């Protein structure tokens, strides 16, 4: 088992490492005090478990976790969901896969829409407000239609990607 510990405090790393060596003596444990060092380690090798400090300078543990998940294929997310997060829930593997694909798709889709909306110049909103529209009207009548033209092609591609990933998983399950 390969484990990575990321914390900006050396004492916390040492204590956790000692505890883990007692629990899993055969584990290969890597440590990092900075998020960028941890990402490099994560790119070089695969880890089974990651312990991340939530409060770190430059990049916090949640952002680091997001970066790490982006580096791994969907199968790793599904394994984490099935064996770690939902392991004792009694859910069948197919339902865990549905949850995993929904979470993954939701994360990418929201990011696609956010970037499309942010690509619209703020002057469009200001002009709509100057014409007497409220915030909701300005968004749904002016901002969103312009953003949709930009993000819908990428959104469609994400749907195709979701279908391909689900088909590959289903093919693997039915073997």
N, C-alpha and C positions, 0 to 999 in steps of 0.2 A: 504494500500500500504506500502510495506517495502522498505526502501531506505538505502543504505550504502554509506557513504562518507569516502574516504581515502585520506589523505593529511598529509604531515609531518609538516605543519604549522598550529598551533592551531587557529590562527586568521582566516585563510581561511575556516577551518572547521566550526567555530562559525558563520561566515558571511553567508556561504552557508546554514547551518542548519536553521538560522533565516529566510532567504529568502524562503526556502522550507516550513517551518512551516506556513508562511503567505499564500503561494500558495496552499498547501495541508495540512490543519490543522489536518486531521485525520491520516496522515502518521506516521508510526513507523520508526524513524530514528536512525540508528546505526552509530557510527564513529570509526575510527581507525587512528592512526598516523604512523603505521608501516604495511608493506605489509604482513608480516607473521601473524600478529594479524587479518588483514582483511581476509586472507585465512581461518583462524580458524573460524571466524564468518560466512564466506560463507559456510563452511562445516556443521556448526551447524544448519543453517536455510536458507530458500530460500528468496532471495531479488528480488524485481521487477525492481529496478533501482540501478545502481552503478555509483557514481561520483568518478573518479580516477584522482589523480594528475599525470601528465606525468613525472615530474622531482622529483623523490624521491631517497634517498640513498638506497643502497643495491639492491632493486628491483624497477624498474621504473613502471609507470602506465600501459604501453603497455604490459610488461611482466606479470604484475599482471592480466591484462584483459585476456591474453592468458591462464594463470593458472585457472582463474575463469571459462572460457568457457570450459576448459578441464574437470572441475568438474560437468558440467551440461549436461543433455542429449540433443540430437539434437532438440527436441521440443522447448527448450528454445531459441536456436539459430534461429529457424524458426519464433518464436513469435517476437523476437527482429527485425528480418529482415522485417517481415510483418507489424507490428504495429509501429515500430520506424523509421527504416531506409528507407523502401520503402513504407511507409503508404500512402503517398500522390501521389505516382507515378501512381496509377491506374492499376498496374499490378494485374493479377488474382493470386489467392493463389497458384495455381499449378506452375506458373512460379517462384514465390518467393521460393517455395519448391525446384524447380530445381536449382535455384541460390544458395540456402542454402546448398543443398547436394553437389553441385560442389565445393563451397568454403571449406566445411568440408573435402571432399575427397582430394582436392588439397593440403590442409594443411598437412593432414596425409601422403599422398603419397610423397610429397616433403621431409618430415622429414624422412620417411623410406628410400628413395633414398640417402639422405644426410648421414645418419648413415651408410648405406652400403658402400658408397664411402669412407667415413672417416675410415672405418675399414680396408681398404687396406693399407699395410705398405708403408710409403713414399719412401722406398728403391726401390719399383717397378717403381715409377715415375723417380727417379734418375737414375736407370739402363737404362730405355728407353731413357732418355735424353743423357746419356753417349754413347748410341749406335747411336746417331745422329737423333733421332726422335724429332719433335717439340712438344710443349705442347699439341696441339689438337690431334696429332697422338698418343702420349703417353697415353692420356686419353682414346680415343676411341678404341685403339688397345690392351691396356694392363689393365688399371685401371677399366674402365667400365665393360668389360666382367667378370672380377673377382668379382666386386661388385655385378653385376646382379645375379650371382649364389647365393649370400647371401641375397639380398633383394627381389627377385622375389617371394619366398614362402610367405613372409609377405605381399607383395603387392597384391598377389592373395587373401589372406585372407581379406584384406581391401576392395577389389572389392566385395567379397561375403558379407561382412558386409554392404556395401553401398546398394547392392541389397535387403538385408533383411530389412534394415531401410526404404528404399523406398517402399517396399511391405507393410510393417506395416502402413506407412503413407497413402498409397493409400487405404488400407483396411479401415482405420479410416475415410477417406474422403468419401468413397462410402457407408458408413453405413447410 
